[in-house]
Amino acid sequence: MTVLERAERALVKVAEVLSGGKLVEVSAVHISGVSYLTIRDAGLHFLEELAESGARFRVPATVNPAGVDPLHLSPELRETLPHDFVEKQCRILHALEKLGAELTLTCTPYLYRDFRNQVVAWGESSAVIYGNTVLGLRTDRWGGPLTVLAAVVGKVPETKLYRDEGRYPTHVVEVRVGQRYPWSLVGYCIGTVLRSGTPYLKLRGVPQGRELRNFLAALATPSNINRCVLPGLTPDLVEPRGRVPEVVITEEDLRRICEDLELREEPDCIALGCPHYSYEDLREILSILVRLGSRVRYPVLVFVSRVLYQRLLQEEKVLLEKLRKYGVDVVSGTCIVVSPLCESLGYRHVLTDSAKAAHYLRTLHRCRSSVTDLETCLRVATGAVRPW
Ligand code: F3S
C-alpha cells in the first residue's frame, strides 16, 4: 500500500467516526503542532518518516509558528536556547519543507493570502475561529497530525462546520460589559461561560484589526467554539434558525473569570503578538513609544510571522531598527507559548495583551501572567505606570 493510500485510509477511519464516512475536498491546509516543545520526538519522527517515504502535499500548506525560527535566530537566543531543541526544531521544519509546506511560521496566514470563502483544513484555533467568523471560509479545528494527512490527501472529514446546517447561530449572547475591559478579556470570558456552539454576539461595538484577532483567539481558548456570528462582519448564515437560547454576560462574570489576570505585581517581561502582530501593529507600537518618549525598561518581545519578518528585512529594516532603539525585540516565526523562551530566559511573570497567551503561559509553562491592553503594556514597559 502506498503512503497516499495509507493516509487516505486513515482519514476515512476518522471520517467514519466524525462525519458518517464523508470526506470533503480542501483547497488549502494550515498545519499546526509544529513546535518541538509540543510534539517532541514522536512528532519529529512521524514527519521525518512521512517525508522519507516519498509522500508530498497535494494542496498548498502553510505552517504555524515553530518553537524557534532557526533562520532568524539572534546570537543571544542561539546561546540561550538548548542546542538539542534548536537542532530538532530544524529537523521538523526541514521535513515539512520536503513534504511541500510553505514555512510561513504564523498563526495568521490570512494576513498574507486571500482565503475568503474557501473550504480548507486549518489546525490553529485562533485562525479557525477568525476564518469561520470573518472570512466566510469553512473549516473545523483539526489536530496537527490530521492537518498533515489532509495536506497529503487534499481532503478532510466533512464535519458540521463544512455544511450549512452546522454554521447557524446556536445561542444569542448579549455582552453587558463596560469599555474599560480589553477585548481579549471579554472574549476569554464569553468562551469560559459558553464553552461550545456558535454564538450570535451582541457586543458594545465590533473590535477591529488586532483587537478582533485577539478577541476571537481568546474566545476559542477555553472553549470548543470555532465560529461566532458578528452582525455586520460575518458574511454567511448569520440569522438563527428559529428560537435559540439567550445568554447574558455581565461585568460580574468578567470580574469573576478574569480577576486573577489583573496586573498586581512587577512583570519580568512583556510579550505581544498572540496571535501574531501585523505590520500595522508594529507601527502602532512605534507610535505609542514615540508619544511616550522613552525606551522600555523591561524586555519587550513582539512575535510576528516569518513572512512579515523577511519582508521587513528586505523592505523596511528601518522599522525594526527604530523599534530596537526603543528596546523592543521583534521575534520571527515563534511565540511566547510554543517556544521555550520563558524557561530559557528565566521569566516567571509575563505581562501580555493576550488572554490566550496568558492562559497557556500558566497551563503549559507554569509561568504567572497578567493581561491588559497594548497601550498599558507599553506604559508599564517604559515605567510610565506601575499598577502594582
Ligand atoms: Fe499564535 Fe502562539 Fe498565540 S501560535 S495564537 S501566537 S499561542
Residues whose N, C-alpha, C, O or C-beta is under 5 A from the ligand:
A	BS01	F3S	P65 C107 S126 G273 C274 P275 H276 C335 V337
